Amino acid sequence: MDITVAILEVIKYTIPAVVVLTACYLIVQKFLVSEIQRKQLAIFKDSQDTTLRLKLQAYERLVLFIERITPRQLIPRVYDPGMTVRDLQQIMTMSINGEFEHNMSQQIYVSNNVWETVKNVKEQELTMVNRLAQTLSPDAPARDLHARILEVTAQAVDDLPTTVALKIINDEVKKVLAYGSM
């Protein structure tokens, strides 16, 4: 009978200890899982903030690119009174291509629609410059090409490609800001 009493005494103390230990284990485990999830959520939010910031910077750079290749911005930067039509055509072509190459990496942060729009604007601007330059003598003064470009852009009935591109970029930025990230 002494052994039975001793076993009952041991059980009387061990069962509550096991119950308390199990309860503590479950509480600590739940706390740790909750803490890990909270930290993962914070890391995810930080990465989304970083991604959003990079996307917005890409859109800003593409807007700047579009603005820099518009004739009213580009010509004053590259025009020299002693230039010929050929000289102005070449330097405008080089400037547009150089600006584009400088911003090529931005394509990874923007939608395909925006990137295709930017590429199309670049091509349309180059086509316009080359087409107008071909209507003039290559050795004519650069001011003739300058005047033709300004005349054509002023007479444009539809929105200029650069204006359309800026609208598309602006609309997409609004979507990105509304949804936090695309």
N, C-alpha and C positions, 0 to 999 in steps of 0.2 A: 504494500500500500504506500510505502514511502516513495517508491519510484514513481508511482502514479501521481502523487501529490507534487513531486518535484517536476514532473513533465508538465502538469497543469500550471504550475507556477511559471515555468519557462514560457509556455504558450501564452499565458496571461500577459506577459510583458512583451513578447516578441510580435504578436499579432498587431497590437496597437502601434508598435514601432515600425513594422512593415507598412501599415496603412499610412502613417505619417510620412515615412520615407517616400512612398509611392506618390502621395499627394504633392510633396515638395518637388519631386522629380517632374511631375506633370506641369506644375506651375512654372518652374524654371525653364522647362523645355518650351512651353507656350510663350513665355516672355522672350526667350532667345530667338525663336522663330519670328515673332513679331518685330523684334529689333532688327534682325537681318533683313526682313522685308522692307522695313522703314528705310534702312540704309540703301538698299537696292533701288527703292523708289527715288530717293534723293539723288543717287548717282545717275539714274535714268533721266530725271528732270534736268540735272546739270548738263548732261550730254545733249538733250533736246535744246536747251538754251544756247549751247555752243553751236549746234547745227543751225538753229534759227539765225543766230548772229552771222554765221558764215554765209548763209543763203542771202540775207539782206545785204551783206557787203558785196556779194556777187551781183545782185540786181543793181546796186549802186554803181558798180564798175561798168556794167553793161549800159546803163543809162548814160554814164559819162562817155563811154565809147561812142554811142549813137550821137550824142551831142557834139563830140569832137569831130565826127566825120561829116556833119552837115556842112554844106558849102559855105554858109554864112559864118561858120566858126573856123572851118579848115582853111579857106582861101586867105584870110588875113594873117594866119600863122605862117603860111608858106610862100605867099606872094612876094615877089621882088620886082620892082619896076623894070629892070633890065632883062627879065625873062622872056622867052618865046613861048608860043602855045605848046610846043613839044616839051619844053622845060617844066611848065606848070602842070601839064598832064602827067609827066613822069613823077614829079614830086608829090602830086596829089595821090597818085596811085601808090607810091611807096609809103606815104603817110597813112593812108587807109589800111593797107596791108599790114604795116607795122603796128598800128593801133590794134588791129584784129588779133595778130599773133600775140601781142602783149596780154590780151584778155582771153585767150583760148581756154585757159584752165578753169574759167568760170563756168564752163558748160557742165561740170560735174555737180554744181549746186543748183542749177535751174532746170525747169522742165524742158522736154524736147521741143515743145511748141515755141518757147521763148528762144531757145538756142537756134532753131531753124529760122525764126524771124530775124534774129541778129545776123545770121549768115546771109539771108536773102537781102537784107538792107545793105550789107557791105557790097554784095554783087550788084545790086541796083545802082548804088552810088558809083561804083567803078564803071559800070556800063554807061551811065549818063555822061560821066567825064570823058570816057573814050569816044563815045558816039558824037558828042559835041565837038571834041577836038578834031575829029575826022572831017567835020564840015568846014574847018578853017585851014589855012595854010600853016604847016608846022613851024615856019619861020616868022609868022605874024607875031605881033606883040602879045604877051600874055594877057594884057588887059582885055583883048578881044574875047578870049575864052572866058575870062572872069565875067565879063558883061553878058555873054551868052548863057552861062550857068545861072547867073542871078535872074536873067530874063525868064528862063525856062522854069525855075523854081517859083518865081513870083506869079507866073501864069498858070501854075498847076491847078487844074479844076478839082481833082481829087486830093485827098490828103497825101502829103509827101510820104514816102516809105519810112522816113525817120519818125514822122509824127505818128503813123500807125504803130510802129514798133514801140514807141514810148507809151502809147495807150495800152498795148498788150502787156508790157512789163508792169505798168502801174496796176492793171487789173489783177495780174498774178500776185503781185506783192500784197495787195489787199486780201486775197484769198489766203496767202501764207500767214499773214498776221491774224486773220480770223480763225484759222484752224491751228495755229501754232507751228505747224510744219506740214509739208506735203510729202 
